């Protein structure tokens, strides 16, 4: 099994950023909280200006395919994330509050 550490997560994010040029990318989930076991997924949340829903989601899910670790890529528009920022149950909004930003657009 591949060991998942910050270096691997950064490589995955660099791959996603190269493909998507997002507004930001946030690492969320149990790995970010330090609660992950070896089988836990890497959970990048990609925030884009205007994602093209299904097509963009599929494209970004394929971007880190060469990383043979469990992963769950979420893609959301910045307007939706901003609108739902206070929601306790909206995963991207929660990631903004609790996650670790690995890539903020310069």
Buried (B, 14 or more C-beta within 10 A) or exposed (E): EEEBEEEBBEEBBBBBBEBBEBBBBBBBBEBBEEEBEEEBBBBBBBBBEEBEEEEBBEBBBEBBEEBEBBBBBBBBBBEBBEEBEEEEEBBBBBBBEEBBEBBEEE
